[in-house]
C-alpha cells in the first residue's frame, strides 16, 4: 500500500509552484497594473471635471433662459395692459359715437343707433382678433372708414347740409359688409 505522504507532498509542491508562478506574474506586471490604476483614476477625475464644467454651463444657460423668460413675460404683461387700455379707449370712443348718433338724429329709433354701435364694435373686435398685422391693418382701416362716415353723416345732418332723415352712408356701409 502506498502512503499518502508522497501524494500530499506532490500536491503541496504543485500548490507552491502555482503560487510562485502567480507571484512572479504579479511582480512582472506590477508596473503595468499600477499604470492602469493611475490611468483609471485620471480618467475618473477628468470625467468628474468635465461633468462639473457641463453642470456650471447648464446652470448658466438655465439662468439666462430664466432671465430672458422673465423679461419677455414682463414685456408681454406690459403689452397686454396697454392693449387692454387701448381697447377700453376704443370702446369709450364707440360709446361716444353712439351718443353722437343719438344727439344728431333725435328722431332715429334707438335700435338703429344700437345697430350702428354694434357694427362698430364688431369691426373693432375683428381688428383686435386679427392674426396678422396685415389683417389688423385692413380691419383698422374699415373701422376708421366706418367711424369717419358715421361722424360725417352726423355732422352734415346737424348742420342741415343734408335732407336725409337717416345716416344713409353709414347704413349703406353696414349693408355692404
C-alpha positions as CSV (number, residue, x, y, z in Angstrom):
1,X,0.0,0.0,0.0
2,X,1.3,3.4,-0.8
3,X,1.4,6.0,1.7
4,X,-0.4,9.3,1.2
5,X,2.7,11.3,2.1
6,X,4.3,11.3,-1.4
7,X,1.0,12.3,-2.9
8,X,0.5,15.0,-0.3
9,X,4.0,16.3,-1.0
10,X,3.4,16.3,-4.7
11,X,0.2,18.2,-4.2
12,X,1.9,20.7,-1.9
13,X,4.7,21.2,-4.5
14,X,2.1,21.8,-7.2
15,X,0.3,24.3,-4.9
16,X,3.5,26.2,-4.1
17,X,4.5,26.1,-7.8
18,X,1.3,27.7,-8.8
19,X,1.6,30.3,-6.0
20,X,5.1,31.1,-7.1
21,X,4.1,31.4,-10.7
22,X,1.3,33.8,-9.6
23,X,3.7,35.9,-7.6
24,X,6.1,36.1,-10.4
25,X,3.3,37.2,-12.8
26,X,2.2,39.8,-10.3
27,X,5.7,41.0,-9.9
28,X,6.3,41.1,-13.6
29,X,3.1,43.0,-14.3
30,X,3.0,45.3,-11.2
31,X,4.2,48.4,-13.1
32,X,1.5,47.8,-15.8
33,X,-1.1,47.3,-13.1
34,X,-0.1,50.5,-11.3
35,X,-0.2,52.4,-14.6
36,X,-3.7,51.1,-15.4
37,X,-4.9,52.2,-11.9
38,X,-3.4,55.6,-12.4
39,X,-5.0,56.0,-15.8
40,X,-8.3,54.9,-14.4
41,X,-8.1,57.5,-11.6
42,X,-7.1,60.2,-14.1
43,X,-10.0,59.3,-16.4
44,X,-12.4,59.4,-13.4
45,X,-11.1,62.9,-12.4
46,X,-11.2,64.1,-15.9
47,X,-14.8,62.9,-16.3
48,X,-15.7,64.5,-13.0
49,X,-14.2,67.8,-14.0
50,X,-16.0,67.7,-17.4
51,X,-19.3,66.9,-15.6
52,X,-18.7,69.8,-13.2
53,X,-18.0,72.1,-16.2
54,X,-21.1,71.0,-18.0
55,X,-23.1,71.4,-14.8
56,X,-21.9,75.0,-14.5
57,X,-22.6,75.7,-18.2
58,X,-26.1,74.3,-17.9
59,X,-26.8,76.3,-14.7
60,X,-25.6,79.4,-16.5
61,X,-27.8,78.6,-19.6
62,X,-30.8,78.0,-17.3
63,X,-30.2,81.3,-15.5
64,X,-30.0,83.1,-18.9
65,X,-33.2,81.4,-20.0
66,X,-35.0,82.3,-16.7
67,X,-33.9,85.9,-17.1
68,X,-34.9,86.0,-20.7
69,X,-38.3,84.4,-20.0
70,X,-38.9,86.8,-17.1
71,X,-38.1,89.8,-19.3
72,X,-40.3,88.5,-22.1
73,X,-43.1,87.9,-19.6
74,X,-42.8,91.4,-18.2
75,X,-42.9,92.9,-21.7
76,X,-45.9,90.7,-22.6
77,X,-47.7,91.8,-19.5
78,X,-47.0,95.4,-20.2
79,X,-48.1,95.0,-23.8
80,X,-51.3,93.2,-22.7
81,X,-52.0,96.0,-20.2
82,X,-51.5,98.6,-22.9
83,X,-53.7,96.6,-25.3
84,X,-56.4,96.4,-22.7
85,X,-56.2,100.2,-22.1
86,X,-56.3,100.8,-25.9
87,X,-59.3,98.5,-26.2
88,X,-61.1,100.3,-23.4
89,X,-60.4,103.6,-25.1
90,X,-61.8,102.3,-28.4
91,X,-64.9,101.1,-26.5
92,X,-65.3,104.6,-24.9
93,X,-65.0,106.1,-28.4
94,X,-67.6,103.8,-29.8
95,X,-69.9,104.7,-26.9
96,X,-69.3,108.4,-27.7
97,X,-70.1,107.6,-31.3
98,X,-73.5,106.1,-30.2
99,X,-74.3,109.3,-28.2
100,X,-73.3,111.4,-31.3
101,X,-75.7,109.5,-33.4
102,X,-78.5,109.8,-30.8
103,X,-77.9,113.5,-30.4
104,X,-77.7,114.2,-34.1
105,X,-80.7,112.1,-35.1
106,X,-83.1,112.6,-32.3
107,X,-85.9,111.1,-34.3
108,X,-83.9,108.0,-35.1
109,X,-85.1,104.8,-33.4
110,X,-82.8,103.6,-30.6
111,X,-82.5,100.2,-32.3
112,X,-80.8,101.9,-35.3
113,X,-78.3,103.7,-33.1
114,X,-77.6,100.4,-31.3
115,X,-77.2,98.6,-34.6
116,X,-74.6,101.2,-35.8
117,X,-72.9,100.9,-32.4
118,X,-72.9,97.1,-32.6
119,X,-71.5,97.1,-36.1
120,X,-68.7,99.4,-35.0
121,X,-68.0,97.0,-32.1
122,X,-67.9,94.1,-34.5
123,X,-65.3,95.9,-36.6
124,X,-63.3,96.7,-33.5
125,X,-63.4,93.0,-32.4
126,X,-62.4,91.8,-35.9
127,X,-59.5,94.2,-35.8
128,X,-58.5,93.1,-32.3
129,X,-58.7,89.4,-33.0
130,X,-56.8,89.6,-36.3
131,X,-53.9,87.1,-36.6
132,X,-51.6,89.0,-38.8
133,X,-50.5,92.7,-38.9
134,X,-51.9,92.9,-42.5
135,X,-55.3,91.7,-41.4
136,X,-55.2,94.0,-38.4
137,X,-54.5,97.0,-40.6
138,X,-57.2,96.1,-43.0
139,X,-59.8,95.9,-40.2
140,X,-58.5,99.1,-38.7
141,X,-59.0,100.9,-42.0
142,X,-62.5,99.6,-42.2
143,X,-63.2,100.7,-38.7
144,X,-61.8,104.2,-39.3
145,X,-63.7,104.5,-42.6
146,X,-66.9,103.4,-40.8
147,X,-66.4,105.8,-37.8
148,X,-65.5,108.7,-40.2
149,X,-68.6,108.0,-42.2
150,X,-70.8,108.0,-39.1
151,X,-69.3,111.3,-37.9
152,X,-69.6,112.8,-41.3
153,X,-73.3,111.8,-41.6
154,X,-74.0,113.2,-38.1
155,X,-72.1,116.4,-38.8
156,X,-73.9,117.0,-42.1
157,X,-77.3,116.3,-40.5
158,X,-76.6,118.5,-37.6
159,X,-75.5,121.4,-39.8
160,X,-78.6,120.9,-42.0
161,X,-76.4,120.2,-45.1
162,X,-78.4,117.1,-45.9
163,X,-82.1,116.4,-46.2
164,X,-81.8,112.8,-45.3
165,X,-83.5,111.7,-42.1
166,X,-81.2,108.7,-41.6
167,X,-77.5,108.3,-41.7
168,X,-77.7,106.8,-45.2
169,X,-73.9,106.5,-45.9
170,X,-73.4,104.7,-42.6
171,X,-76.3,102.3,-43.2
172,X,-75.0,101.7,-46.7
173,X,-71.7,100.7,-45.2
174,X,-73.4,98.3,-42.8
175,X,-75.4,96.7,-45.7
176,X,-72.3,96.1,-47.8
177,X,-70.0,94.4,-45.4
